[in-house]
């Protein structure tokens, strides 16, 4: 389980790599569940929530970089 604090410390590339890793793990867990090899199904829930957490933080970081760039261009347009 990854917590939000450790995810926020990563850069965008690190978050994308973490997201890809979580999605692969989730796929593997779904396949195990489908073949009835998964004994602890709560790992599906926690992995799904970790993916959502990573996507949320990634979107926040992208919005922050986009907003930072648009503020500078908006200030230039006012002058």
N, CA, C and O atoms as a GROMACS GRO file, in nm:
protein
  316
    1UNK      N    1   0.084  -0.118   0.000
    1UNK     CA    2   0.000   0.000   0.000
    1UNK      C    3   0.088   0.124   0.000
    1UNK      O    4   0.179   0.137   0.082
    2UNK      N    5   0.060   0.213  -0.091
    2UNK     CA    6   0.134   0.338  -0.098
    2UNK      C    7   0.049   0.447  -0.035
    2UNK      O    8  -0.072   0.452  -0.054
    3UNK      N    9   0.114   0.534   0.038
    3UNK     CA   10   0.037   0.643   0.096
    3UNK      C   11   0.062   0.770   0.015
    3UNK      O   12   0.156   0.778  -0.064
    4UNK      N   13  -0.022   0.868   0.035
    4UNK     CA   14  -0.019   0.990  -0.044
    4UNK      C   15   0.110   1.068  -0.021
    4UNK      O   16   0.159   1.134  -0.112
    5UNK      N   17   0.165   1.061   0.097
    5UNK     CA   18   0.287   1.137   0.128
    5UNK      C   19   0.403   1.091   0.041
    5UNK      O   20   0.477   1.174  -0.014
    6UNK      N   21   0.421   0.961   0.028
    6UNK     CA   22   0.531   0.911  -0.054
    6UNK      C   23   0.507   0.937  -0.202
    6UNK      O   24   0.601   0.959  -0.277
    7UNK      N   25   0.381   0.935  -0.243
    7UNK     CA   26   0.351   0.964  -0.384
    7UNK      C   27   0.375   1.111  -0.417
    7UNK      O   28   0.421   1.143  -0.527
    8UNK      N   29   0.345   1.200  -0.324
    8UNK     CA   30   0.365   1.343  -0.349
    8UNK      C   31   0.512   1.380  -0.359
    8UNK      O   32   0.547   1.481  -0.420
    9UNK      N   33   0.599   1.298  -0.300
    9UNK     CA   34   0.742   1.325  -0.306
    9UNK      C   35   0.801   1.291  -0.443
    9UNK      O   36   0.910   1.338  -0.476
   10UNK      N   37   0.730   1.212  -0.522
   10UNK     CA   38   0.780   1.170  -0.653
   10UNK      C   39   0.751   1.276  -0.758
   10UNK      O   40   0.658   1.356  -0.745
   11UNK      N   41   0.832   1.275  -0.864
   11UNK     CA   42   0.806   1.365  -0.976
   11UNK      C   43   0.705   1.298  -1.070
   11UNK      O   44   0.661   1.186  -1.045
   12UNK      N   45   0.668   1.368  -1.176
   12UNK     CA   46   0.565   1.319  -1.268
   12UNK      C   47   0.606   1.186  -1.331
   12UNK      O   48   0.525   1.095  -1.342
   13UNK      N   49   0.732   1.176  -1.373
   13UNK     CA   50   0.778   1.051  -1.435
   13UNK      C   51   0.774   0.935  -1.335
   13UNK      O   52   0.737   0.823  -1.370
   14UNK      N   53   0.810   0.962  -1.212
   14UNK     CA   54   0.804   0.860  -1.108
   14UNK      C   55   0.662   0.816  -1.079
   14UNK      O   56   0.635   0.698  -1.056
   15UNK      N   57   0.570   0.912  -1.080
   15UNK     CA   58   0.430   0.880  -1.058
   15UNK      C   59   0.373   0.795  -1.172
   15UNK      O   60   0.296   0.702  -1.149
   16UNK      N   61   0.412   0.829  -1.294
   16UNK     CA   62   0.365   0.751  -1.409
   16UNK      C   63   0.416   0.608  -1.402
   16UNK      O   64   0.344   0.513  -1.433
   17UNK      N   65   0.542   0.592  -1.360
   17UNK     CA   66   0.599   0.458  -1.346
   17UNK      C   67   0.527   0.381  -1.235
   17UNK      O   68   0.497   0.263  -1.249
   18UNK      N   69   0.500   0.448  -1.125
   18UNK     CA   70   0.428   0.386  -1.013
   18UNK      C   71   0.287   0.346  -1.055
   18UNK      O   72   0.239   0.238  -1.019
   19UNK      N   73   0.221   0.432  -1.131
   19UNK     CA   74   0.086   0.404  -1.179
   19UNK      C   75   0.086   0.281  -1.270
   19UNK      O   76  -0.001   0.195  -1.260
   20UNK      N   77   0.183   0.275  -1.359
   20UNK     CA   78   0.192   0.160  -1.450
   20UNK      C   79   0.215   0.031  -1.371
   20UNK      O   80   0.156  -0.072  -1.402
   21UNK      N   81   0.300   0.039  -1.271
   21UNK     CA   82   0.328  -0.077  -1.187
   21UNK      C   83   0.203  -0.122  -1.111
   21UNK      O   84   0.175  -0.242  -1.101
   22UNK      N   85   0.129  -0.026  -1.058
   22UNK     CA   86   0.007  -0.059  -0.985
   22UNK      C   87  -0.098  -0.121  -1.077
   22UNK      O   88  -0.169  -0.214  -1.038
   23UNK      N   89  -0.107  -0.069  -1.199
   23UNK     CA   90  -0.204  -0.124  -1.294
   23UNK      C   91  -0.169  -0.267  -1.333
   23UNK      O   92  -0.258  -0.351  -1.349
   24UNK      N   93  -0.039  -0.295  -1.349
   24UNK     CA   94   0.003  -0.432  -1.380
   24UNK      C   95  -0.029  -0.525  -1.263
   24UNK      O   96  -0.075  -0.637  -1.283
   25UNK      N   97  -0.004  -0.478  -1.142
   25UNK     CA   98  -0.032  -0.558  -1.024
   25UNK      C   99  -0.182  -0.585  -1.013
   25UNK      O  100  -0.224  -0.696  -0.979
   26UNK      N  101  -0.263  -0.484  -1.041
   26UNK     CA  102  -0.408  -0.499  -1.034
   26UNK      C  103  -0.458  -0.600  -1.138
   26UNK      O  104  -0.546  -0.681  -1.110
   27UNK      N  105  -0.399  -0.594  -1.256
   27UNK     CA  106  -0.436  -0.690  -1.360
   27UNK      C  107  -0.404  -0.833  -1.316
   27UNK      O  108  -0.485  -0.924  -1.333
   28UNK      N  109  -0.286  -0.851  -1.259
   28UNK     CA  110  -0.248  -0.983  -1.210
   28UNK      C  111  -0.342  -1.034  -1.102
   28UNK      O  112  -0.376  -1.152  -1.099
   29UNK      N  113  -0.382  -0.944  -1.014
   29UNK     CA  114  -0.474  -0.983  -0.907
   29UNK      C  115  -0.611  -1.020  -0.964
   29UNK      O  116  -0.675  -1.114  -0.917
   30UNK      N  117  -0.656  -0.946  -1.064
   30UNK     CA  118  -0.784  -0.979  -1.127
   30UNK      C  119  -0.780  -1.116  -1.194
   30UNK      O  120  -0.876  -1.192  -1.189
   31UNK      N  121  -0.667  -1.146  -1.257
   31UNK     CA  122  -0.654  -1.277  -1.321
   31UNK      C  123  -0.652  -1.389  -1.216
   31UNK      O  124  -0.709  -1.496  -1.237
   32UNK      N  125  -0.586  -1.363  -1.104
   32UNK     CA  126  -0.584  -1.462  -0.996
   32UNK      C  127  -0.724  -1.484  -0.941
   32UNK      O  128  -0.763  -1.597  -0.908
   33UNK      N  129  -0.801  -1.375  -0.930
   33UNK     CA  130  -0.937  -1.388  -0.880
   33UNK      C  131  -1.023  -1.466  -0.978
   33UNK      O  132  -1.106  -1.548  -0.938
   34UNK      N  133  -1.004  -1.440  -1.107
   34UNK     CA  134  -1.084  -1.509  -1.208
   34UNK      C  135  -1.056  -1.659  -1.210
   34UNK      O  136  -1.146  -1.739  -1.236
   35UNK      N  137  -0.933  -1.695  -1.182
   35UNK     CA  138  -0.898  -1.838  -1.180
   35UNK      C  139  -0.909  -1.898  -1.040
   35UNK      O  140  -0.867  -2.011  -1.016
   36UNK      N  141  -0.964  -1.821  -0.949
   36UNK     CA  142  -0.987  -1.862  -0.810
   36UNK      C  143  -0.859  -1.901  -0.738
   36UNK      O  144  -0.857  -1.995  -0.658
   37UNK      N  145  -0.751  -1.829  -0.767
   37UNK     CA  146  -0.624  -1.851  -0.699
   37UNK      C  147  -0.598  -1.745  -0.592
   37UNK      O  148  -0.503  -1.757  -0.514
   38UNK      N  149  -0.680  -1.641  -0.589
   38UNK     CA  150  -0.660  -1.531  -0.496
   38UNK      C  151  -0.735  -1.560  -0.367
   38UNK      O  152  -0.857  -1.574  -0.366
   39UNK      N  153  -0.660  -1.570  -0.258
   39UNK     CA  154  -0.724  -1.602  -0.131
   39UNK      C  155  -0.766  -1.476  -0.055
   39UNK      O  156  -0.865  -1.478   0.017
   40UNK      N  157  -0.692  -1.368  -0.072
   40UNK     CA  158  -0.723  -1.244  -0.001
   40UNK      C  159  -0.773  -1.141  -0.102
   40UNK      O  160  -0.694  -1.070  -0.165
   41UNK      N  161  -0.904  -1.132  -0.118
   41UNK     CA  162  -0.960  -1.044  -0.219
   41UNK      C  163  -0.956  -0.896  -0.180
   41UNK      O  164  -0.982  -0.810  -0.263
   42UNK      N  165  -0.923  -0.867  -0.056
   42UNK     CA  166  -0.916  -0.727  -0.015
   42UNK      C  167  -0.796  -0.656  -0.080
   42UNK      O  168  -0.792  -0.533  -0.083
   43UNK      N  169  -0.701  -0.732  -0.130
   43UNK     CA  170  -0.588  -0.669  -0.199
   43UNK      C  171  -0.633  -0.602  -0.328
   43UNK      O  172  -0.573  -0.504  -0.371
   44UNK      N  173  -0.739  -0.654  -0.390
   44UNK     CA  174  -0.795  -0.588  -0.509
   44UNK      C  175  -0.843  -0.447  -0.474
   44UNK      O  176  -0.817  -0.352  -0.547
   45UNK      N  177  -0.912  -0.437  -0.364
   45UNK     CA  178  -0.966  -0.308  -0.321
   45UNK      C  179  -0.855  -0.209  -0.290
   45UNK      O  180  -0.860  -0.094  -0.332
   46UNK      N  181  -0.755  -0.253  -0.216
   46UNK     CA  182  -0.646  -0.162  -0.180
   46UNK      C  183  -0.564  -0.121  -0.302
   46UNK      O  184  -0.520  -0.007  -0.311
   47UNK      N  185  -0.544  -0.213  -0.396
   47UNK     CA  186  -0.471  -0.180  -0.518
   47UNK      C  187  -0.550  -0.080  -0.602
   47UNK      O  188  -0.493   0.014  -0.658
   48UNK      N  189  -0.680  -0.102  -0.611
   48UNK     CA  190  -0.765  -0.010  -0.686
   48UNK      C  191  -0.761   0.131  -0.625
   48UNK      O  192  -0.759   0.230  -0.698
   49UNK      N  193  -0.760   0.138  -0.495
   49UNK     CA  194  -0.754   0.268  -0.428
   49UNK      C  195  -0.616   0.333  -0.444
   49UNK      O  196  -0.606   0.455  -0.455
   50UNK      N  197  -0.512   0.252  -0.445
   50UNK     CA  198  -0.377   0.305  -0.469
   50UNK      C  199  -0.367   0.364  -0.609
   50UNK      O  200  -0.303   0.467  -0.629
   51UNK      N  201  -0.430   0.298  -0.706
   51UNK     CA  202  -0.431   0.350  -0.843
   51UNK      C  203  -0.504   0.485  -0.847
   51UNK      O  204  -0.456   0.579  -0.909
   52UNK      N  205  -0.617   0.493  -0.780
   52UNK     CA  206  -0.692   0.619  -0.777
   52UNK      C  207  -0.612   0.729  -0.709
   52UNK      O  208  -0.613   0.844  -0.753
   53UNK      N  209  -0.542   0.694  -0.602
   53UNK     CA  210  -0.460   0.790  -0.530
   53UNK      C  211  -0.348   0.842  -0.620
   53UNK      O  212  -0.320   0.962  -0.622
   54UNK      N  213  -0.283   0.753  -0.691
   54UNK     CA  214  -0.174   0.792  -0.780
   54UNK      C  215  -0.225   0.879  -0.894
   54UNK      O  216  -0.161   0.977  -0.931
   55UNK      N  217  -0.341   0.844  -0.950
   55UNK     CA  218  -0.398   0.924  -1.059
   55UNK      C  219  -0.436   1.064  -1.011
   55UNK      O  220  -0.417   1.162  -1.082
   56UNK      N  221  -0.489   1.072  -0.890
   56UNK     CA  222  -0.528   1.202  -0.835
   56UNK      C  223  -0.408   1.291  -0.815
   56UNK      O  224  -0.410   1.408  -0.854
   57UNK      N  225  -0.303   1.239  -0.756
   57UNK     CA  226  -0.183   1.319  -0.731
   57UNK      C  227  -0.115   1.356  -0.862
   57UNK      O  228  -0.063   1.467  -0.875
   58UNK      N  229  -0.116   1.266  -0.959
   58UNK     CA  230  -0.059   1.295  -1.090
   58UNK      C  231  -0.135   1.408  -1.157
   58UNK      O  232  -0.074   1.498  -1.216
   59UNK      N  233  -0.267   1.406  -1.150
   59UNK     CA  234  -0.349   1.513  -1.208
   59UNK      C  235  -0.323   1.645  -1.136
   59UNK      O  236  -0.318   1.750  -1.201
   60UNK      N  237  -0.306   1.642  -1.005
   60UNK     CA  238  -0.278   1.764  -0.930
   60UNK      C  239  -0.145   1.823  -0.970
   60UNK      O  240  -0.132   1.945  -0.986
   61UNK      N  241  -0.044   1.738  -0.987
   61UNK     CA  242   0.088   1.787  -1.027
   61UNK      C  243   0.085   1.845  -1.167
   61UNK      O  244   0.146   1.949  -1.193
   62UNK      N  245   0.014   1.779  -1.258
   62UNK     CA  246   0.003   1.831  -1.394
   62UNK      C  247  -0.073   1.963  -1.397
   62UNK      O  248  -0.037   2.054  -1.472
   63UNK      N  249  -0.177   1.975  -1.316
   63UNK     CA  250  -0.254   2.099  -1.311
   63UNK      C  251  -0.170   2.212  -1.252
   63UNK      O  252  -0.182   2.327  -1.294
   64UNK      N  253  -0.086   2.178  -1.155
   64UNK     CA  254  -0.002   2.280  -1.093
   64UNK      C  255   0.101   2.333  -1.192
   64UNK      O  256   0.129   2.453  -1.194
   65UNK      N  257   0.158   2.245  -1.274
   65UNK     CA  258   0.255   2.291  -1.372
   65UNK      C  259   0.187   2.369  -1.484
   65UNK      O  260   0.243   2.466  -1.534
   66UNK      N  261   0.067   2.328  -1.522
   66UNK     CA  262  -0.008   2.400  -1.625
   66UNK      C  263  -0.053   2.536  -1.572
   66UNK      O  264  -0.043   2.636  -1.643
   67UNK      N  265  -0.101   2.541  -1.450
   67UNK     CA  266  -0.146   2.666  -1.391
   67UNK      C  267  -0.029   2.762  -1.372
   67UNK      O  268  -0.045   2.882  -1.390
   68UNK      N  269   0.085   2.710  -1.337
   68UNK     CA  270   0.204   2.794  -1.319
   68UNK      C  271   0.244   2.859  -1.449
   68UNK      O  272   0.284   2.976  -1.450
   69UNK      N  273   0.235   2.788  -1.559
   69UNK     CA  274   0.270   2.843  -1.689
   69UNK      C  275   0.167   2.941  -1.739
   69UNK      O  276   0.203   3.041  -1.802
   70UNK      N  277   0.038   2.917  -1.713
   70UNK     CA  278  -0.066   3.006  -1.763
   70UNK      C  279  -0.070   3.136  -1.683
   70UNK      O  280  -0.108   3.239  -1.737
   71UNK      N  281  -0.031   3.133  -1.555
   71UNK     CA  282  -0.027   3.255  -1.476
   71UNK      C  283   0.077   3.352  -1.532
   71UNK      O  284   0.053   3.472  -1.537
   72UNK      N  285   0.189   3.300  -1.573
   72UNK     CA  286   0.294   3.385  -1.629
   72UNK      C  287   0.248   3.446  -1.761
   72UNK      O  288   0.274   3.564  -1.786
   73UNK      N  289   0.181   3.368  -1.844
   73UNK     CA  290   0.135   3.422  -1.972
   73UNK      C  291   0.019   3.519  -1.950
   73UNK      O  292   0.005   3.615  -2.027
   74UNK      N  293  -0.063   3.496  -1.849
   74UNK     CA  294  -0.173   3.588  -1.820
   74UNK      C  295  -0.119   3.722  -1.771
   74UNK      O  296  -0.175   3.827  -1.803
   75UNK      N  297  -0.012   3.720  -1.694
   75UNK     CA  298   0.049   3.844  -1.646
   75UNK      C  299   0.108   3.923  -1.762
   75UNK      O  300   0.101   4.046  -1.763
   76UNK      N  301   0.165   3.856  -1.860
   76UNK     CA  302   0.220   3.924  -1.976
   76UNK      C  303   0.110   3.986  -2.060
   76UNK      O  304   0.128   4.094  -2.117
   77UNK      N  305  -0.004   3.919  -2.069
   77UNK     CA  306  -0.115   3.971  -2.148
   77UNK      C  307  -0.177   4.094  -2.086
   77UNK      O  308  -0.231   4.178  -2.158
   78UNK      N  309  -0.170   4.109  -1.954
   78UNK     CA  310  -0.227   4.225  -1.885
   78UNK      C  311  -0.145   4.350  -1.910
   78UNK      O  312  -0.198   4.460  -1.910
   79UNK      N  313  -0.016   4.333  -1.932
   79UNK     CA  314   0.072   4.449  -1.950
   79UNK      C  315   0.057   4.509  -2.083
   79UNK      O  316   0.124   4.607  -2.114
   0.00000   0.00000   0.00000
